[in-house]
Amino acid sequence: MNKFLRTLSNFFSEKKIPNLSKASDGITEELTIEYNSRRKQFNNSSACYAPYRSIYFGHHGRLAVCCYNRQFILGTYPEESIKEIWFGENTKKLRDALANYDFSYGCKGCLAHLVAENFDAVKSKQYDLHRQNPNGYPSVMEFELENLCNLECTMCNGDFSSLIRANREKREPLVSPYDNTFIEQLKEFIPYLEDVKFYGGEPFLIETYYKIWELIMEINPNVRIQVQTNATILNNRVKSILNKTNFHINISLDSLQKETYESIRVNAKFERVMENVKWYINYCREKNTFIGISACAMRNNWKEIPDMISFCNERDIQVYFHTVFYPLNLAIRTLKPSELKEILDYLRPILPSLPEESNVHNKNKRHFKDIINQIENWITINESLVSINSFHDFKGLIKNKLKEEYFLEKFDLARTKLLLEKLTLLDSEMPGEFKSGDIYSRVDLSNDMAIEEFLISIETQDMSELKEKAKNFYSIKD
């Protein structure tokens, strides 16, 4: 869209130019105009409508507004009821911040994509499409109640895979607080819903989800039910619940090559998964529901991005590419600028040849272009990163990060003290290569999600386990 049309689009919005006085770093008037021109919502009075329309149920009973912002907690179940949390002060606080295009309350993932002009990856846009109920009840619910999963994917962690938690991380099982009282409380909200989303773990292994699906079909059978599945589970029980209503299926599929796929999706069998993918595609065609594919773009599969788009274009399926931030040894983001430029040199010439024969083709081509935009932005960031000469310097920077609002809301004084004590032990006990400035010169200290993962690994592991996890996190070999 040219500058004149963007300006015209902004002029006819009810809120012509948002109040950017409290906006996050990198948000400019021109960028908000471009962002809003790509949105379906006519009244762009907020950067995101999730706090008005969506509620997310996460692990440990933590409620938020979406699965992309697990940091800013609205409240905790069962200490508070669903209704108390949804109509509470934290929900209002987030609404006020996003009205000012302030992404600082846990929304830095969307902010990063927005600043990089990777507009299709800005998840806030999807909440423009949902109804806002006049009584204030949410029209969207997202469930991530348990981590029960049969896979141990290389880019995943124990918060989302029970097997990784047990086998790789050696942590205690994650206990879900969502009981029958929780199911009962949902009854008040279900009549106002239009969309419900189920994540895992693997949703088709989670018993509580079957209870919720049956309840939805009883109270509000027209609700759009979406499931994010790894496509490894397709038994008679799954087929039975799917055939009772119209499910929308999104499949996690990171490679079309057996060796690469099975190296990423540990425990999965490629041939069986592809058979199940075919079944799910046929199911959605017969039910006239959505079928999509989600792929994590990483160091070991980025060359397959064009093949994945061709596979989906041939079947008229939308494909989405997720950004992997950690572990750092898998993240494209942490490659050196010269390596990122090699990826661009490979991907850019392919862009003009991608078809535009259908709406799906156009969307997939746009997703491809957004990956290119994202990598270009990473090159700019990586070239400007300050080199860190020692782990001691890194520890000092982490100490300063812990004083920022994002971390103050998550780590109290006792936890901060423990973290700094363990960092000091790491400083003294880790091998020399761990302390090398080479490692930290590739770490983006503006990425709070990556830093938080590192801090949690320090907090939850004993020193022997912590050394191994820290080395894996930073891709350090003995």
Salt bridges, closest charged atoms under 4 A:
GLU34 OE1 - ARG6 NE 2.89
GLU34 OE2 - ARG38 NE 2.99
ASP96 OD2 - LYS92 NZ 3.03
ASP120 OD1 - LYS125 NZ 3.34
ASP120 OD2 - ARG366 NE 2.64
ASP120 OD2 - HIS367 NE2 3.54
ASP128 OD2 - ARG39 NE 2.76
GLU142 OE2 - LYS197 NZ 3.76
GLU144 OE1 - ARG70 NE 2.90
ASP159 OD1 - ARG165 NH1 3.23
ASP159 OD1 - ARG171 NH2 3.33
GLU169 OE1 - ARG171 NH2 2.75
GLU169 OE2 - LYS469 NZ 3.81
GLU184 OE1 - LYS187 NZ 3.20
GLU188 OE2 - LYS83 NZ 3.08
GLU194 OE2 - HIS130 ND1 3.30
GLU194 OE1 - ARG131 NH1 3.73
ASP195 OD2 - HIS130 NE2 3.73
ASP195 OD2 - ARG224 NE 3.83
GLU207 OE2 - ARG237 NH2 2.83
GLU214 OE2 - LYS244 NZ 2.88
ASP254 OD2 - ARG265 NE 2.56
GLU262 OE2 - LYS258 NZ 2.80
GLU271 OE1 - LYS258 NZ 3.27
GLU314 OE1 - ARG315 NH1 3.39
GLU356 OE2 - LYS365 NZ 2.88
GLU376 OE2 - ARG348 NH2 2.73
GLU383 OE2 - LYS341 NZ 3.20
GLU404 OE1 - LYS401 NZ 3.25
ASP427 OD2 - HIS392 ND1 3.94
ASP427 OD2 - LYS395 NZ 3.91
GLU429 OE1 - LYS467 NZ 3.14
ASP444 OD2 - ARG333 NH2 2.75
ASP448 OD2 - LYS108 NZ 2.68
ASP448 OD1 - LYS401 NZ 3.21
GLU452 OE2 - LYS410 NZ 3.27
GLU459 OE2 - ARG415 NE 2.48
GLU468 OE2 - LYS471 NZ 3.25
ASP478 OD1 - LYS471 NZ 2.60
